[in-house]
Amino acid sequence: MWQVETGGPGAEAAARELTRLASENQASAVELAALGSFELRRGKLDLAIRDLKAALDKKSDDPRATNNLAVAMLLSGDMENPRTLFPNAARGDPAFAAPLYNQ
């Protein structure tokens, strides 16, 4: 997970393993959120949206996954859904500033 989150050496292999777990419905919410963030950073917006939604299906109050989903949606051209997601992410963790800047 750390490798996927930071994108360091070994991140691609770790992401492949998380993708396998996700395809077998064995990935946790944290693993799906990490995979979605990894895909977002690489511009794989459809995959990022899919995996971040799956993470939020398992843990709906994750502010970072919510924020990253909103960013991925914006980048894919969805201008409506992020309007509610950014405020939800900001309420989920008042110390997490990213959603406040992204709104």
KAQUI-V565941 format. One record per residue. RES is the residue in three letters. D_LAST is the distance of its C-alpha to the last C-alpha in Angstrom with 1 decimal. Layout:
BEGIN
RES:D_LAST + RES:D_LAST
END
This chain:
BEGIN
MET:27.9 + TRP:27.6 + GLN:28.6 + VAL:26.0 + GLU:23.2 + THR:24.4 + GLY:25.7 + GLY:29.0 + PRO:32.5 + GLY:33.1 + ALA:29.5 + GLU:30.6 + ALA:33.4 + ALA:31.4 + ALA:28.8 + ARG:31.7 + GLU:33.0 + LEU:29.7 + THR:29.7 + ARG:33.2 + LEU:32.5 + ALA:29.6 + SER:32.0 + GLU:34.5 + ASN:32.0 + GLN:32.8 + ALA:29.5 + SER:27.8 + ALA:24.2 + VAL:23.8 + GLU:25.6 + LEU:23.6 + ALA:20.3 + ALA:21.9 + LEU:23.2 + GLY:19.9 + SER:18.4 + PHE:21.5 + GLU:21.4 + LEU:17.8 + ARG:19.0 + ARG:21.9 + GLY:20.1 + LYS:21.7 + LEU:18.8 + ASP:21.0 + LEU:22.5 + ALA:19.3 + ILE:17.9 + ARG:21.4 + ASP:21.7 + LEU:18.4 + LYS:19.1 + ALA:22.5 + ALA:21.4 + LEU:19.4 + ASP:22.5 + LYS:24.4 + LYS:22.1 + SER:19.4 + ASP:18.0 + ASP:17.1 + PRO:13.7 + ARG:14.0 + ALA:15.2 + THR:12.4 + ASN:9.7 + ASN:12.1 + LEU:12.8 + ALA:9.3 + VAL:9.6 + ALA:13.2 + MET:12.6 + LEU:10.4 + LEU:13.2 + SER:15.8 + GLY:14.8 + ASP:13.4 + MET:10.8 + GLU:11.4 + ASN:11.3 + PRO:7.9 + ARG:6.9 + THR:9.1 + LEU:8.9 + PHE:5.8 + PRO:7.4 + ASN:10.7 + ALA:10.3 + ALA:9.6 + ARG:12.7 + GLY:14.6 + ASP:15.0 + PRO:14.4 + ALA:15.6 + PHE:13.1 + ALA:10.7 + ALA:8.8 + PRO:6.1 + LEU:5.7 + TYR:5.7 + ASN:3.8 + GLN:0.0
END
